[in-house]
Amino acid sequence: RPHWQSQPSACAAMTGEPDAGPETPPPASTAEAAAAAEAAAAAAEEERTRRMDALAALLEEELEDLTHPADERRFNDQFEGPHKDLCQQFLVDAHRAHYRVEEVDWCFSGDPTASSPSSGSRSSPSPSGGSPASAVAREEDEIPAAFAARLAIAVRQCLGAGGEEAGRRCVLMRLGTMLLSQAGMALVGMACQGAPQLALSGGDRAILYELRRRGGGDGDTPGCFWQVRINFLATGFTEYLEAGAYSEAPLPCSPESLVERGCSVRLSLEQGLPSGVAIQVLDIVDTMVLLDREGRPLVLGVGGGGGGGGG
């Protein structure tokens, strides 16, 4: 806190008018609240940086492992296809999530007007090149395996990992399809270790996996890279159960509560690296807004009582 000292004002010295006295300091409560908010923001940014670094380290381990023959790898990721570069988990998840590849939305069957990204069909890019058009070509009779195969082709084309480039970009394709699956979401969860883990009841769940080529060119052009985005969003749920909490029964909460988790990762070709692929974590998101039925923040681990922050 600054030390306030009484000094004659310049106005009083020139005019002879009585000194109005020193400037009134702000109330202690206001100053303390501002300092607390600043400290909280700094702590949140420090934790975000820690999680980004943790995710980067996990991805580097995965990338290094993918350069080895299948029987020499430490992790259990399985890959299919002629080049063994299609993550098996990606093929399994394809019909259960919402994908966006180069501005084209891919969702397996269902109603294309549905608000949840977990339903719908495949939509075409808008003529203006902006967000995907609302008109879609419905493919309700397509089986999941055929849908997954077509989605894999779109991902391969985006990564330029077809034809003569398939062998050289094998690791890029492996890592890309692994990130575009529950395996990628699991890595984000590992990076956010220590955050509360909740089981949710009711509401909507939306999972979006997005892949875009940036910077122009085909991947070898300087400045060209791919951006992978993973996002999980839970909204509208009315009950929750915290892992490890003493309560074994779900606790009530407001449907205005939400849980969001995800990341944004940059991939690029780098000839100087053993894997030929460079990774950069651009962002990580781990947000939980947990409210009671009156809209007050809930504190986890206290039996669902109100007050405090939900993290």
Solvent accessible surface area in square Angstrom, and as a share of the most:
residue,aa,sasa,rsa
1,R,212,0.77
2,P,92,0.58
3,H,160,0.71
4,W,110,0.38
5,Q,115,0.51
6,S,84,0.54
7,Q,111,0.49
8,P,107,0.68
9,S,41,0.27
10,A,75,0.58
11,C,72,0.43
12,A,16,0.12
13,A,84,0.65
14,M,157,0.70
15,T,79,0.46
16,G,67,0.65
17,E,98,0.44
18,P,125,0.79
19,D,59,0.31
20,A,105,0.82
21,G,32,0.30
22,P,73,0.46
23,E,136,0.61
24,T,115,0.67
25,P,58,0.36
26,P,77,0.49
27,P,88,0.55
28,A,52,0.40
29,S,79,0.51
30,T,79,0.46
31,A,36,0.28
32,E,93,0.42
33,A,63,0.49
34,A,61,0.48
35,A,61,0.47
36,A,63,0.49
37,A,64,0.50
38,E,127,0.57
39,A,63,0.49
40,A,62,0.48
41,A,64,0.49
42,A,62,0.48
43,A,58,0.45
44,A,64,0.50
45,E,89,0.40
46,E,127,0.57
47,E,56,0.25
48,R,82,0.30
49,T,63,0.37
50,R,105,0.38
51,R,35,0.13
52,M,32,0.14
53,D,89,0.46
54,A,31,0.24
55,L,2,0.01
56,A,34,0.26
57,A,56,0.43
58,L,33,0.16
59,L,0,0.00
60,E,87,0.39
61,E,76,0.34
62,E,18,0.08
63,L,7,0.03
64,E,86,0.39
65,D,3,0.01
66,L,2,0.01
67,T,53,0.31
68,H,63,0.28
69,P,75,0.47
70,A,78,0.60
71,D,129,0.67
72,E,108,0.48
73,R,38,0.14
74,R,151,0.55
75,F,68,0.28
76,N,134,0.69
77,D,33,0.17
78,Q,105,0.47
79,F,18,0.07
80,E,67,0.30
81,G,28,0.27
82,P,132,0.83
83,H,82,0.37
84,K,118,0.50
85,D,0,0.00
86,L,23,0.12
87,C,2,0.01
88,Q,74,0.33
89,Q,62,0.28
90,F,0,0.00
91,L,39,0.19
92,V,69,0.40
93,D,3,0.02
94,A,0,0.00
95,H,62,0.28
96,R,115,0.42
97,A,5,0.04
98,H,16,0.07
99,Y,0,0.00
100,R,46,0.17
101,V,6,0.03
102,E,59,0.27
103,E,43,0.19
104,V,20,0.11
105,D,20,0.10
106,W,11,0.04
107,C,7,0.04
108,F,38,0.16
109,S,23,0.15
110,G,33,0.32
111,D,69,0.36
112,P,35,0.22
113,T,116,0.68
114,A,43,0.34
115,S,115,0.74
116,S,29,0.19
117,P,39,0.25
118,S,54,0.35
119,S,36,0.23
120,G,5,0.05
121,S,5,0.04
122,R,74,0.27
123,S,6,0.04
124,S,60,0.39
125,P,61,0.39
126,S,22,0.14
127,P,142,0.89
128,S,104,0.67
129,G,55,0.53
130,G,36,0.34
131,S,83,0.54
132,P,27,0.17
133,A,30,0.23
134,S,109,0.71
135,A,78,0.61
136,V,41,0.24
137,A,64,0.50
138,R,130,0.47
139,E,48,0.21
140,E,91,0.41
141,D,142,0.73
142,E,35,0.16
143,I,110,0.56
144,P,56,0.35
145,A,71,0.55
146,A,41,0.32
147,F,1,0.01
148,A,4,0.03
149,A,53,0.41
150,R,74,0.27
151,L,0,0.00
152,A,5,0.04
153,I,97,0.49
154,A,17,0.13
155,V,0,0.00
156,R,43,0.16
157,Q,128,0.57
158,C,5,0.03
159,L,0,0.00
160,G,24,0.23
161,A,0,0.00
162,G,32,0.31
163,G,72,0.69
164,E,178,0.80
165,E,56,0.25
166,A,4,0.03
167,G,52,0.50
168,R,119,0.43
169,R,5,0.02
170,C,17,0.10
171,V,23,0.13
172,L,1,0.00
173,M,0,0.00
174,R,29,0.11
175,L,0,0.00
176,G,0,0.00
177,T,0,0.00
178,M,1,0.00
179,L,2,0.01
180,L,1,0.01
181,S,0,0.00
182,Q,88,0.39
183,A,23,0.18
184,G,0,0.00
185,M,33,0.15
186,A,58,0.45
187,L,11,0.06
188,V,1,0.00
189,G,21,0.20
190,M,111,0.50
191,A,1,0.00
192,C,0,0.00
193,Q,143,0.64
194,G,75,0.72
195,A,12,0.10
196,P,62,0.39
197,Q,86,0.38
198,L,39,0.20
199,A,60,0.46
200,L,40,0.20
201,S,48,0.31
202,G,43,0.42
203,G,45,0.43
204,D,89,0.46
205,R,78,0.28
206,A,17,0.13
207,I,48,0.24
208,L,22,0.11
209,Y,3,0.01
210,E,10,0.05
211,L,0,0.00
212,R,51,0.19
213,R,85,0.31
214,R,88,0.32
215,G,59,0.57
216,G,45,0.43
217,G,43,0.42
218,D,83,0.43
219,G,5,0.04
220,D,71,0.37
221,T,59,0.35
222,P,126,0.79
223,G,54,0.52
224,C,6,0.03
225,F,35,0.14
226,W,0,0.00
227,Q,42,0.19
228,V,0,0.00
229,R,84,0.31
230,I,2,0.01
231,N,24,0.12
232,F,45,0.19
233,L,60,0.30
234,A,0,0.00
235,T,48,0.28
236,G,28,0.27
237,F,0,0.00
238,T,62,0.36
239,E,64,0.29
240,Y,4,0.01
241,L,55,0.27
242,E,35,0.16
243,A,71,0.55
244,G,88,0.85
245,A,32,0.25
246,Y,156,0.60
247,S,22,0.14
248,E,161,0.72
249,A,60,0.46
250,P,72,0.45
251,L,36,0.18
252,P,59,0.37
253,C,2,0.01
254,S,7,0.05
255,P,73,0.46
256,E,128,0.57
257,S,1,0.01
258,L,54,0.27
259,V,25,0.15
260,E,47,0.21
261,R,33,0.12
262,G,1,0.01
263,C,7,0.04
264,S,11,0.07
265,V,0,0.00
266,R,75,0.28
267,L,0,0.00
268,S,18,0.11
269,L,32,0.16
270,E,81,0.36
271,Q,158,0.70
272,G,67,0.65
273,L,75,0.37
274,P,137,0.86
275,S,19,0.12
276,G,22,0.21
277,V,4,0.02
278,A,27,0.21
279,I,26,0.13
280,Q,97,0.43
281,V,13,0.07
282,L,65,0.32
283,D,47,0.25
284,I,9,0.05
285,V,46,0.27
286,D,41,0.21
287,T,54,0.31
288,M,18,0.08
289,V,59,0.34
290,L,1,0.01
291,L,31,0.15
292,D,13,0.07
293,R,172,0.63
294,E,126,0.57
295,G,40,0.38
296,R,132,0.48
297,P,58,0.36
298,L,1,0.00
299,V,51,0.29
300,L,32,0.16
301,G,45,0.43
302,V,81,0.47
303,G,33,0.32
304,G,24,0.23
305,G,32,0.31
306,G,47,0.45
307,G,35,0.34
308,G,52,0.50
309,G,60,0.57
310,G,13,0.13
311,G,85,0.81
